[in-house]
Amino acid sequence: MMEWRPKGYEFDTKNLVRALFSEETDEGKLLEAAACGHVEIFVAPNAWSGVLWLIMNTLKVGYLNTK
């Protein structure tokens, strides 16, 4: 591994949701550190699918409640 690369962390779906929706969690702090280039975060593609599913269903329920 190259020595100049920052330390990396692997997130699952649960970690990813915490990071995206709560900046006060450890995951949220790691996401902010990754945005600054201090660490790297690795996420499996199926974790992104889970987050997109959560967002779509949240928006769908919100839309249906406005009718």
LOTI-750058 format. One record per residue: chain; x, y, z of N, C-alpha, C in turn; residue in one letter; residue number from 0. Coordinates in steps of 0.1 Angstrom, whole numbers, plus 2048, in hexadecimal, padded with zeros to 3 digits. Layout:
<donus>
 romar n_east n_north n_up ca_east ca_north ca_up c_east c_north c_up donu gulum
     A      X       Y    Z       X        Y     Z      X       Y    Z    a   NUM
...
</donus>
This chain:
<donus>
 romar n_east n_north n_up ca_east ca_north ca_up c_east c_north c_up donu gulum
     A    808     7F4  800     800      800   800    809     80C  800    m     0
     A    804     816  7F9     80C      823   7F9    80C     82A  806    m     1
     A    817     82F  80A     819      835   817    812     843  818    e     2
     A    80F     84A  80D     80A      857   80E    7FB     857  810    w     3
     A    7F4     84B  80E     7E6      84A   80F    7E2     84B  81E    r     4
     A    7D6     852  820     7D2      853   82E    7CC     845  832    p     5
     A    7C9     844  83F     7C3      838   845    7B5     836  83F    k     6
     A    7B1     82A  83D     7A4      827   837    79B     820  840    g     7
     A    78E     823  83E     783      81D   846    779     817  83D    y     8
     A    773     80B  840     769      805   838    75C     807  83F    e     9
     A    752     80C  838     745      80F   83D    73B     805  837    f    10
     A    732     800  840     726      7F8   83B    71B     802  83A    d    11
     A    70F     7FD  837     703      805   834    700     80D  841    t    12
     A    700     807  84C     6FD      80E   859    707     819  85C    k    13
     A    714     817  85A     71E      821   85C    71B     82D  852    n    14
     A    718     82A  845     716      834   83B    70A     83D  83E    l    15
     A    6FF     836  843     6F3      83E   847    6F7     848  852    v    16
     A    6FD     843  85C     701      84B   868    70A     857  863    r    17
     A    713     854  85A     71D      85E   855    715     869  84E    a    18
     A    70C     865  845     705      86F   83D    6FB     877  844    l    19
     A    6F5     871  84F     6E9      878   855    6EC     87D  863    f    20
     A    6F8     87B  869     6FB      880   876    70A     883  877    s    21
     A    70D     890  876     71B      894   877    722     892  885    e    22
     A    719     890  88F     71F      88E   89C    723     880  8A0    e    23
     A    720     876  897     724      869   89A    733     867  896    t    24
     A    739     85C  89A     747      859   896    748     858  887    d    25
     A    73D     852  881     73D      850   872    73C     85E  86B    e    26
     A    734     867  871     733      874   86B    740     87C  86C    g    27
     A    747     87A  877     755      881   879    75F     87B  86F    k    28
     A    75E     86E  86D     767      867   863    764     86C  855    l    29
     A    757     86E  852     753      873   844    759     881  842    l    30
     A    758     889  84D     75E      897   84C    76D     896  84A    e    31
     A    773     88D  851     782      88C   850    785     887  842    a    32
     A    77D     87E  83C     780      87A   82F    77E     885  824    a    33
     A    774     88E  827     772      899   81E    77E     8A2  81E    a    34
     A    785     8A3  829     792      8AB   82A    79E     8A4  826    c    35
     A    79D     897  822     7A8      88F   81D    7B1     889  828    g    36
     A    7AC     888  835     7B3      883   840    7B2     874  841    h    37
     A    7A7     86E  83C     7A5      860   83C    79E     85C  82F    v    38
     A    79D     84F  82C     795      84A   821    78A     842  826    e    39
     A    77F     842  81F     773      83A   823    770     831  817    i    40
     A    76E     824  819     76B      81B   80F    75D     815  812    f    41
     A    754     815  808     746      810   80A    743     807  7FF    v    42
     A    73D     7FB  803     739      7F1   7F9    72D     7F7  7F1    a    43
     A    72C     7F3  7E4     721      7F8   7DC    713     7F5  7E1    p    44
     A    712     7E9  7E8     705      7E6   7ED    701     7EF  7F9    n    45
     A    70B     7F5  800     708      7FF   80A    701     80B  804    a    46
     A    706     810  7F8     700      81B   7F2    6F2     818  7ED    w    47
     A    6F0     80C  7E9     6E2      808   7E5    6D9     809  7F1    s    48
     A    6DD     805  7FD     6D5      806   808    6D2     814  80C    g    49
     A    6DB     81D  80B     6D9      82B   80E    6CF     831  803    v    50
     A    6D1     82E  7F7     6C8      833   7ED    6BA     82E  7EF    l    51
     A    6B8     821  7F3     6AB      81B   7F6    6A5     823  801    w    52
     A    6AC     826  80C     6A7      82D   817    6A2     83B  813    l    53
     A    6AA     842  80B     6A6      850   807    69A     84F  7FE    i    54
     A    699     846  7F4     68E      845   7EC    681     842  7F3    m    55
     A    682     839  7FD     676      835   805    672     841  80E    n    56
     A    67B     848  813     678      853   81C    671     85E  814    t    57
     A    676     861  808     670      86B   7FF    662     867  7FA    l    58
     A    661     85A  7F7     654      855   7F3    649     856  7FE    k    59
     A    64D     853  80A     643      854   815    640     862  817    v    60
     A    64A     86B  817     647      87A   818    63E     87F  80E    g    61
     A    640     87A  801     638      87F   7F6    62A     87A  7F8    y    62
     A    628     86D  7FC     61B      868   7FD    613     86F  809    l    63
     A    61A     873  813     614      87A   81E    60F     888  81B    n    64
     A    614     88E  810     610      89B   80C    604     89B  803    t    65
     A    5FF     890  7FF     5F3      88F   7F6    5E7     88E  7FE    k    66
</donus>
